[in-house]
Amino acid sequence: MRAYLRCAAIVLLLAGLATAADTAEQLKSRADAAHDGEQAKLCLEYARMELETANRQFDDGQVDAAQLIIKEVVQYARKGADAANASGKHLKDTEIKLRKLAERMHDVGETLAFEDREPVREAVQEVQQIRSELMVKMWGPGSQPKGRS
C-alpha cells in the first residue's frame, strides 16, 4: 500500500511539473483564452518568458529576431495590464510584475551593442508607461513610479 501511495505521489508530482512547465506557445494560448485577472497573470508570465527568449536570441547574434520578440513582450505587457485594469483584479501584482519586467528588459538592453540598444530602451519606456497608467488607476493621478524603472 505504501509503494502504491508513493507511486501515486510521484505521478501527481510529475503531472504538476509538466503543467507548470508550459511551453511559450501553450502559455500564450492560455493567456489569450483567459479572462480578467487570470489573463493579466498569464500575459505577464508569457511576457517574462519571451523576454528571456529574446535575451538568448541576442546572445546568439540573432538581433532582428530578438527585437521582434521584444515588441511582443511589450504587446503582452499591455494586454496584461489592460486585463487587470478592466477587471480591477491583481492590480498590485501586475504593477510589480511590470516593474520587474522593465528592470530585466533594461538589464538585457545594457548588455547589447550600442547600435542595438535603442529599440530595447524604447520598449522599456513603453512598459514603464504602461506601469504608470496602471498606477494612476490604482492610486490616482498624483502617483508616480519610483526607482530605476
C-alpha positions as CSV (number, residue, x, y, z in Angstrom):
1,M,0.0,0.0,0.0
2,R,2.8,2.4,0.8
3,A,4.5,1.7,-2.5
4,Y,1.2,2.4,-4.3
5,L,0.9,5.8,-2.5
6,R,4.5,6.7,-3.2
7,C,3.9,5.9,-6.9
8,A,0.7,7.9,-7.0
9,A,2.5,10.9,-5.3
10,I,5.3,10.7,-7.9
11,V,2.8,10.6,-10.8
12,L,1.0,13.6,-9.4
13,L,4.2,15.5,-8.9
14,L,5.4,14.8,-12.5
15,A,2.0,15.8,-13.8
16,G,2.2,19.0,-11.9
17,L,5.7,19.7,-13.2
18,A,4.5,19.1,-16.8
19,T,1.7,21.5,-16.3
20,A,3.9,24.1,-14.7
21,A,6.5,23.9,-17.4
22,D,4.2,25.2,-20.2
23,T,5.9,26.0,-23.4
24,A,5.8,29.5,-24.6
25,E,3.1,28.7,-27.2
26,Q,0.9,26.9,-24.6
27,L,1.2,29.8,-22.2
28,K,0.4,32.3,-25.0
29,S,-2.7,30.3,-25.9
30,R,-3.8,30.1,-22.3
31,A,-3.2,33.8,-21.9
32,D,-5.2,34.7,-25.0
33,A,-8.1,32.4,-23.8
34,A,-8.2,33.6,-20.2
35,H,-10.2,36.5,-18.8
36,D,-9.8,39.2,-16.2
37,G,-7.2,38.8,-13.5
38,E,-6.1,35.4,-14.7
39,Q,-5.4,36.9,-18.2
40,A,-3.3,39.6,-16.6
41,K,-1.3,37.0,-14.7
42,L,-0.7,34.7,-17.7
43,C,0.1,37.6,-20.1
44,L,2.8,38.9,-17.8
45,E,4.2,35.4,-17.3
46,Y,4.3,35.0,-21.1
47,A,6.0,38.4,-21.5
48,R,8.6,37.4,-18.9
49,M,9.3,34.1,-20.6
50,E,9.6,35.7,-24.0
51,L,12.0,38.4,-22.7
52,E,14.3,35.6,-21.7
53,T,13.9,34.1,-25.1
54,A,14.8,37.4,-26.6
55,N,17.9,37.6,-24.4
56,R,19.0,34.2,-25.7
57,Q,18.4,35.4,-29.2
58,F,20.6,38.5,-28.6
59,D,23.3,36.3,-27.1
60,D,23.2,34.1,-30.2
61,G,23.6,37.1,-32.5
62,Q,20.0,36.9,-33.8
63,V,19.3,40.6,-33.2
64,D,16.4,41.1,-35.6
65,A,14.5,38.1,-34.2
66,A,15.1,39.2,-30.7
67,Q,13.8,42.7,-31.5
68,L,10.6,41.2,-32.8
69,I,10.2,39.2,-29.6
70,I,10.8,42.4,-27.6
71,K,7.8,44.0,-29.4
72,E,5.7,41.0,-28.5
73,V,6.8,41.3,-24.8
74,V,5.5,44.9,-24.8
75,Q,2.3,43.8,-26.5
76,Y,1.6,41.2,-23.8
77,A,2.6,43.6,-21.0
78,R,0.0,46.0,-22.3
79,K,-2.6,43.2,-22.7
80,G,-2.0,42.0,-19.2
81,A,-2.2,45.5,-17.7
82,D,-5.4,46.1,-19.7
83,A,-6.9,42.9,-18.3
84,A,-6.0,43.8,-14.7
85,N,-7.3,47.3,-15.2
86,A,-10.6,46.2,-16.7
87,S,-11.3,43.6,-14.1
88,G,-9.9,45.5,-11.1
89,K,-8.2,42.3,-10.0
90,H,-4.5,41.6,-9.5
91,L,-3.6,45.3,-9.9
92,K,-0.8,45.4,-7.4
93,D,0.7,42.1,-8.6
94,T,0.5,43.3,-12.2
95,E,2.2,46.6,-11.3
96,I,5.0,44.7,-9.5
97,K,5.5,42.3,-12.5
98,L,5.6,45.3,-14.9
99,R,8.3,46.9,-12.8
100,K,10.3,43.7,-12.7
101,L,9.8,43.2,-16.4
102,A,11.0,46.7,-17.2
103,E,14.1,46.3,-14.9
104,R,15.0,43.0,-16.6
105,M,14.5,44.4,-20.0
106,H,16.7,47.4,-19.1
107,D,19.4,45.0,-17.9
108,V,19.1,43.0,-21.2
109,G,19.4,46.1,-23.2
110,E,22.5,47.3,-21.4
111,T,24.3,44.1,-22.5
112,L,23.8,44.8,-26.2
113,A,26.0,46.5,-28.7
114,F,25.4,50.2,-28.8
115,E,23.5,50.2,-32.1
116,D,21.1,47.5,-30.9
117,R,20.1,49.2,-27.6
118,E,17.7,51.9,-28.8
119,P,14.7,49.7,-29.6
120,V,15.1,47.9,-26.3
121,R,15.3,51.3,-24.5
122,E,12.1,52.4,-26.2
123,A,10.4,49.1,-25.2
124,V,11.5,49.7,-21.6
125,Q,9.9,53.2,-21.7
126,E,6.7,51.7,-23.1
127,V,6.5,49.2,-20.3
128,Q,7.2,51.9,-17.8
129,Q,4.4,54.0,-19.3
130,I,2.0,51.0,-19.1
131,R,3.0,50.7,-15.4
132,S,2.4,54.4,-14.8
133,E,-1.0,54.2,-16.3
134,L,-1.8,51.3,-14.0
135,M,-0.6,53.2,-11.0
136,V,-2.9,56.1,-11.9
137,K,-5.8,53.6,-11.9
138,M,-4.7,52.3,-8.5
139,W,-3.8,55.4,-6.6
140,G,-5.0,58.4,-8.6
141,P,-3.4,61.0,-11.0
142,G,-0.7,62.1,-8.5
143,S,1.0,58.7,-8.4
144,Q,4.4,58.3,-10.0
145,P,6.7,55.3,-10.2
146,K,9.7,55.4,-8.0
147,G,13.1,53.9,-8.6
148,R,15.0,52.9,-11.7
149,S,12.1,51.8,-13.7
